[in-house]
C-alpha cells in the first residue's frame, strides 16, 4: 500500500513539473539559432544599421544590420563586407545575454549571427573582422549598431 502512494505522489509531482516546463523552454526556443533556418527571417526588418570600418585608414569596409523579427521576438546581426574577411559577430541584449558567431571568408561577404529573444529589452550588435589572416599585412576592422529597444 505504501508503495502505491509513493508512486502516485511521484507521478503527480512529475506531471506538475513537466506541465510548467514547456512554457519556460519555449521562451528561449530561438536563442542561438540561425534566423534563416528557423524561418524568423521571413517576418523580419532592419531596425538599426552601422558601418564596418578598417582600423588602418579608417575607411568604410561594410555594413552592419541589426534585425528584428516580430513573429519570433528575436534579434540578430548581419554583416555585408568583402568576401575575404573573417571575424566574429556579437549580439547583446539589455538583460545581459549575448551571442558570438565566428565566420570565415566566403558567402560573397554576407554573414549573419544567431538570434536571441529580446521582446521587452534592448539589443545591439558589434562586429570585429580581419583580412589576410596569418599573413604579414593583416588588416582589422570593427563596427557596431545602435541600440534598438522594444
C-alpha positions as CSV (number, residue, x, y, z in Angstrom):
1,X,0.0,0.0,0.0
2,X,2.8,2.5,0.8
3,X,4.5,1.7,-2.5
4,X,1.3,2.7,-4.4
5,X,1.0,6.0,-2.5
6,X,4.7,6.9,-3.3
7,X,4.2,6.0,-6.9
8,X,1.1,8.2,-7.2
9,X,2.9,11.1,-5.4
10,X,5.9,10.8,-7.7
11,X,3.7,10.6,-10.8
12,X,1.7,13.7,-9.7
13,X,4.9,15.7,-9.0
14,X,6.3,14.7,-12.4
15,X,3.1,15.8,-14.1
16,X,3.1,19.2,-12.3
17,X,6.8,19.8,-13.1
18,X,6.5,18.8,-16.8
19,X,3.4,20.9,-17.2
20,X,5.4,24.0,-16.3
21,X,8.5,23.1,-18.4
22,X,7.3,23.8,-21.9
23,X,6.4,27.4,-21.2
24,X,9.9,28.1,-19.9
25,X,11.6,26.1,-22.6
26,X,9.5,27.8,-25.3
27,X,10.5,31.2,-24.1
28,X,14.1,30.6,-25.4
29,X,13.4,28.3,-28.4
30,X,15.1,30.6,-30.8
31,X,18.1,31.6,-28.7
32,X,21.4,30.8,-30.5
33,X,19.6,29.5,-33.6
34,X,20.0,30.5,-37.3
35,X,17.4,33.0,-38.4
36,X,17.3,31.7,-41.9
37,X,16.9,28.0,-40.9
38,X,14.2,28.9,-38.3
39,X,12.1,30.9,-40.7
40,X,12.3,34.0,-38.4
41,X,13.9,36.0,-41.3
42,X,10.7,35.8,-43.2
43,X,9.0,38.3,-40.9
44,X,12.0,40.5,-40.1
45,X,13.1,44.0,-40.7
46,X,16.3,46.0,-40.1
47,X,15.9,48.2,-37.0
48,X,19.5,49.7,-36.7
49,X,22.5,49.9,-39.0
50,X,26.1,50.6,-38.6
51,X,29.3,50.8,-40.6
52,X,32.2,48.4,-40.5
53,X,35.4,50.5,-40.5
54,X,39.0,49.4,-41.3
55,X,41.3,50.3,-38.4
56,X,44.1,51.2,-40.9
57,X,43.0,54.2,-42.9
58,X,39.6,54.5,-41.2
59,X,37.7,53.7,-44.4
60,X,34.3,52.1,-44.6
61,X,34.5,48.4,-45.3
62,X,31.0,47.1,-45.0
63,X,27.5,47.5,-43.5
64,X,26.2,46.0,-40.2
65,X,22.4,45.5,-39.8
66,X,20.5,44.7,-36.6
67,X,17.4,42.7,-37.5
68,X,14.2,42.2,-35.5
69,X,11.6,39.5,-36.1
70,X,8.2,40.5,-34.6
71,X,6.9,36.9,-35.2
72,X,9.8,35.2,-33.3
73,X,10.5,38.2,-31.0
74,X,14.2,37.8,-31.8
75,X,17.2,40.0,-32.9
76,X,20.3,39.1,-34.8
77,X,23.2,40.9,-36.6
78,X,24.1,40.6,-40.3
79,X,27.3,42.0,-42.0
80,X,27.9,42.7,-45.7
81,X,31.6,43.1,-46.5
82,X,34.5,41.8,-48.6
83,X,34.3,38.1,-49.3
84,X,37.9,37.6,-48.0
85,X,37.0,38.8,-44.5
86,X,36.7,36.5,-41.4
87,X,35.5,37.7,-38.0
88,X,33.1,37.5,-35.2
89,X,29.5,38.8,-35.0
90,X,28.3,39.7,-31.5
91,X,24.8,40.3,-30.3
92,X,24.0,41.8,-26.9
93,X,20.7,42.3,-25.1
94,X,19.8,44.6,-22.3
95,X,19.2,41.7,-19.9
96,X,22.9,40.8,-20.2
97,X,22.7,37.9,-22.6
98,X,25.0,37.6,-25.7
99,X,25.8,35.5,-28.6
100,X,29.1,35.3,-30.5
101,X,29.3,33.8,-34.0
102,X,32.6,33.3,-35.8
103,X,32.5,33.4,-39.6
104,X,35.1,32.5,-42.3
105,X,35.7,34.1,-45.6
106,X,33.2,33.3,-48.4
107,X,29.5,33.6,-48.9
108,X,30.0,36.7,-51.1
109,X,30.8,38.6,-47.9
110,X,27.4,38.2,-46.4
111,X,27.3,36.7,-42.9
112,X,24.8,36.7,-40.0
113,X,24.9,35.6,-36.4
114,X,22.5,33.6,-34.3
115,X,19.3,35.0,-32.7
116,X,18.4,36.0,-29.1
117,X,14.9,36.5,-27.9
118,X,14.5,40.1,-26.8
119,X,10.8,41.1,-26.8
120,X,11.0,43.6,-23.9
121,X,14.6,44.7,-23.8
122,X,17.2,46.4,-25.9
123,X,19.5,44.7,-28.4
124,X,22.6,45.9,-30.3
125,X,25.4,44.4,-32.3
126,X,29.1,44.6,-32.8
127,X,31.4,43.0,-35.4
128,X,35.2,42.5,-35.5
129,X,36.9,41.4,-38.7
130,X,40.3,40.5,-40.1
131,X,41.7,40.5,-43.7
132,X,44.7,38.4,-44.7
133,X,44.8,36.3,-41.5
134,X,48.1,34.6,-40.9
135,X,50.0,36.9,-43.4
136,X,52.3,39.8,-42.9
137,X,49.8,42.5,-43.9
138,X,46.9,41.6,-41.7
139,X,44.2,44.3,-41.5
140,X,41.5,44.6,-38.9
141,X,38.2,46.4,-38.6
142,X,35.2,46.8,-36.4
143,X,31.9,48.4,-36.1
144,X,28.5,48.2,-34.4
145,X,24.9,49.2,-34.4
146,X,22.9,51.5,-32.1
147,X,20.5,50.0,-29.6
148,X,17.0,49.1,-30.6
149,X,14.6,48.7,-27.6
150,X,11.3,47.0,-27.7
